[in-house]
Amino acid sequence: MAIFDFFRRTDLSDRQEAAVIKTLQSLRSQRRNRFRILACIDGSEEAMNSVRFAARLSVTSNCDIIILYVRPIDMGLHSGGLQVRLARQNMIDAGFELPGVSNLKKSLDVLKQEGIDVSGWAQSGAHQESWGDAAGDTKVEYTSPEGRSVVLKLKTAPDEAGGILDQYELGPYNLIILGQPSHWRGELRSFFGAGVTQTVTTMAPCSVLVARASLDRKGFFICTDGSSRSLQAVRRAAVLATMTGEPVTLFSVAPDAEALPAAEEAVNNAKALLKALKINVAETKTAVGDVIEEIVERGSLYRMIVVTDEGRSRLQRLFKGSRASEVVRRARTSVLDVR
C-alpha cells in the first residue's frame, strides 16, 4: 500500500508540474502579443524618469507596464517575521509598508501625472517565497477594462542587477528602462564588478533604455551604419517614435572623408525603408569624425539617442569593445540600446 501511495503521489506531482508548465507557456504566449515594459526604480528621484518614460512609450491599450523594485535578501529576518507578514498583507490589501514599497506607491502618482490612473482598475495581488526571505516576492496588478496591466513588483534578490535580469526571465519584456548610471567601468574592470545599469545594459536579452532627464526635449535621434542589423533597429525605433508622436532624425557618421558617401547611403537607405512603412523622417544628417563623439554631441539635443547593440558577449566586448555601450556611458541624454 505504501508503494502504491508513493507512485500515486509521484504521478500526481508529475501532472501538477506539467499543468504549471502548460499554464506558464500559455501566459508567455499571450504576453508576446503585447508590448511589455519593465521600468526599474531604486528609490531615487532620478529613477522616476524610468516610470515617466514607460508611461510616454506605452500609448496604446496593448502596452503593459511593470514597475520593479529589487530589495536585498533579509536572511536574518531583521524586519521581524510577524511584521513582515503583516506588511506583505498590507501591501496587497491596504497600503505599502515594506522597504521599497513606498517607492512603488510613488510610481503610481507619477503614472497618474502622465495620464495613467489605475484607481478605478481591477486589482489583484500575489506572493511567492524567495531566497528564504520572509517577505519574498510580492506584486500588485491593476487591470484596466481594456485589458491593460500596470504591475508593481517588489522582488527579493542577492543583488539589484541579478534581480532585474531574473525578472526578465519571468517576462518576456520588450524593453527594460533603467536610471542613468552612477559609474561605468571599462570592459576589463567590469568583469570584477560593474554597476547595475552597466550590468543590465550589457547582459539583457531585450532592448534597454537608459533614462536621463531629457523628457523636455523632442525627437528620436536614430543612428545607423547601414548594416542589416542597424536597419532592423531603425525600423523598430521609428515605429516606436511614430506611435509616441516623436519626430525621427536619421544620423550616420563617417570616420573620414572617404567614408562619407557610405554614411550618406546609410541614411538614405534607412529613409527609404521608413518611407515604405509610411513613416515620415523629419531630417537626415551625416558627419565626419569620431563616431562616438559625434553621436554623443549631436544627439544631446534630442529626447533620446537610438543605437544598435552589436550583440557581443562580455568576452567579445573585452577585445572588440562596444560603441553602443560607450554611447550609453557618455551621453548627456537618454539612450535606447536596441537589440
N, C-alpha and C positions, 0 to 999 in steps of 0.2 A: 504493500500500500504506500509506503514511504517513497519507493522508487517511482511509482505511478504519479504521486503528487509532485515529485521533482520534475519529471518530464512535462507534466501538465503546466507547472509554473514556468518552465523554460519556454514551452510553446507559446504561452500567454505573453511572456516577455518579448519574444521574437515578433509576435503580432503587434504588440504595442509599439515596439521600435519601428516596425515597418509603417504603421499608421502615422507616427510622428514624422518620419522621413517624407511620406507622401504629402502630409499637410504642409511641411516646410517647402517642398518643391512647388506645390501649388501656390503658396504665398509668394515665393520668389518670382514665379512666372507672372503673377498679377502685377508685382512691383516693376517688372521690366517694361510694362506698358505705361509707366508713369515716370515723370521727371522728379527724381528724389534728391534733395539737397541735405547734406549733413553739415550743419553750422555748429562749430565748436567754440565754446566760451570757457574762460578760465577765471572769471571773477573781476577782471579789469574792465574799466570803462571802454578802453580801446577795443576789447574783444566784442563789444556790442555792435561794432561795424560788421561783424560776420552775420549777425541777425538782420541788420538793415539791408545788407546785400542780398541775403536769402529772400527777404520779402520782395525786393525790387526785381529779382530774377524769376520769381515764381508768380507770374501774372495770369496764369490760366488755372482752371479747376483741376487739371490733371497733374498739378505740381504739389508735392508734399514737402514739408519742412520738418526735419528732425533736429532739435537743438540738444547738444550733448555737453554735459559737464562731467569730467573724469575726476574722481576723488581717490586718494591713496587708500590702500588696504589698512583697515584698523584691526590687525590681528589680535591686539591686546584688548579689544572691545573697550577702548578708552571712553567711547561715547556712553557706555552703560547699556547692558543688554535690554532692560526694560524700556529705558528711554529711547533707544534706537527703534525698538518695535513700535512704540507709540508714535515716534516721529515718522516712521515709514507709513503707518496707517494714516497719520495726519496729512502726509504729502498727497495721498490719493483722495482723501475724503474732505479735508478741511483747509489745510494750509501747507506751508513749506518750512519745515523746521530743521532738517539736516543741513550740515555744512555744504554749501554749494547750491542748495535748493532755492535760497533767496535770490541767487543769480538767475536761476531758471525762471522764477517768478517775474523778475525784472524783464526778462526777454519777452514775456507776453505783453508787457507795457510797450516795449519797443515795436513789436509787431502791430499793436493797436495803432501806434503813431503812424505806422507805414500803411495803414488801411486794412490790416488783417485782424479782425476782432473775433476771438473764439468764445466769447462769453455766452453766446447762445447755442453753441455747438454741443453735440452729444459728447459725453466724457466717459472714459473707461481707464482702468489702471491695471498694472501687472507688476509682479515682483519675482525675482529669481535669485536664489543663493549664489554667491560668487566668491571665490578665493577664501572661503572660511570666514568671511566678514559678516558681522551681524546684519548690517544694512543691505549688503548685496547690491544687485542692480534693480532699479525701480524706474518705472516710466508712467507717465500720464499721457493719454492720447485724446485729442479733440478731433471730432469728425464733423465736417460741415454737411448740410443736406445734399450737396452735390457730390459728396464722397471724398472731399479733400481732407487731408490729415495734417495736423500740427502735433508733433510729439515732443514732450520734454523727457529727456533721458538722463538719469543720474547713474553713472557707471563706476564700478569699483575696479581698479587695475593697479598693478605694481608701479606703472609709470604712465604719464599722460599720453605720450605718443603711442605706446603699445595699446592703450585703451581705445584710442581713436581708430587705429588700424584693425583692432579686433571688432570694433563696431561695424566697420565696412563689411566684414565677413558675414554679419547678420543682415546686411542690406538686401540687394545691392544698392549702390548710390551712383548717381550720375556726376555729382560734384561734391567735393569737400571744401568748405570755406574755413580758413584759419585767420587768426590775427597776425599782424606783422611780426617778424622775428626779432627777439631781443638781442640775439647774437647769431652769427653764422660762421662755422668753421670751414677751413679748407678741406678738400676732398680726403686728404690723408688723415688729418686730425679728426674728421667726422667719424672715422671708424672707431674712435675711442671715446666718443661722447659728443653727440650733436644736440642742438635744441629741438624742441617739439616741432616747430614749423619746418625746420630743415629736414628732420627725420621723416615726417609725413609727406612732405613735398617730394622727397627722394623715393619713398617706398610705396606710396599709394597707387593702387591699380587704376584709379579713375582720375579725371581732371581735378586740379586743385586751384582754388582762388585764394591768394594771399591778400587779405583786405586791409587797405590803409584808408586814411581819412581823405577820400577822393570823391565822395558822393556828390559834392557840389560841382564837379566837373562833368563834361559831356563827352560821349563818344567812346567807341572801341577802336583802339589803335592796333590793328591786326598785322602781325609781321609774317612775311613769307620768304622762303628761299627758293621757291619753285619746285621743290620735291613733291612727290605724290603724298607723302606723309603730311607735309605742310599744307597742301591743298585741302586735304581732309579736315585739318584743324581750322583752316579758313572758313570752310563751309559750315562747320558746326558752330563756330563762334559768331559768324554773320547771322545765322538763323536765330541764335540767342539774342543778338543785338537788335534784330528786327522785331522780335517778339516783345522786347522791352522798350522799343521806341528810341533806341540809341543810334546815332549816325555811325557809319562804318568808314574808317580810313585804312587803306592798304599801304603797307610800307615794306621796302626791301633795301638792304644795304649791300653795296659792292665794296670789297676790301681795297680795291684800287680802280683807277680809271678804266683799265682794260676790261674789268668785270662789270662795268656799268650797264652795257647792253643786256647782259644776263639778268641783272636786277630789274631793269625795266620790263623785260619779257616776263619775269616772275609776277610782277604786279598786274601786268596786262592779262596774263593767263588767269590769275585769280579773279580779276574783274569780269572776265568772260564767263568764268564758272558761275559767279554770283548772278550775272545777267541772265543766264539760263535758268536760274532758280527764281528769277524775278525779284532779286534783292538789289536795291539801289546802293551804289557806292558813292559816298559824299566826295571823296577825293583819293587820289593815289599819290604817293610820294616815294622818292628814292634818295639815297645819299651815298657818298663815298667816304670811307673811313673805317675806324674800328667798329665792328658790328655791335658789340655790347654797349659801348659808349654812345653810339648813335641812337640805338633803341631806347636806352635809358633817358637820354637828354630830350629827344624829340617826343617820346611817349609821355613825358611827365605832365603835359598839358591836358591829358585825356583822363577819363574816368578809370579806364584800365588798359593796360598793355596785354596783348594776347601773343603768347609764344608757343611754339610746338615742342613738346618734350621729345627728346631723341630716343627714348625707350631703352636707355642704357642701364645696366646693372650697377650696383655700387662699385664693384671691382672695375668695370669698364670706365666709370666716371673717374676713377683714380688715375687712369692712364690717359684718357681722352678728354676729361673734363665735361662740362655741360654748359652750353650757352644759356639754355633756359634757366637753369639754377642760378647762374650768375646774374641774369636779369632780375630774377626774383629777389636776390640778395641786395642788389644795388639800386633798385628802382625807388623812386620817391612817390609813386602812385601804386594803385592796386595792380596785381599781375595775375592773369589767368594762364596757367600752365596746362595746355590741352594734351590729353592722352587719347 
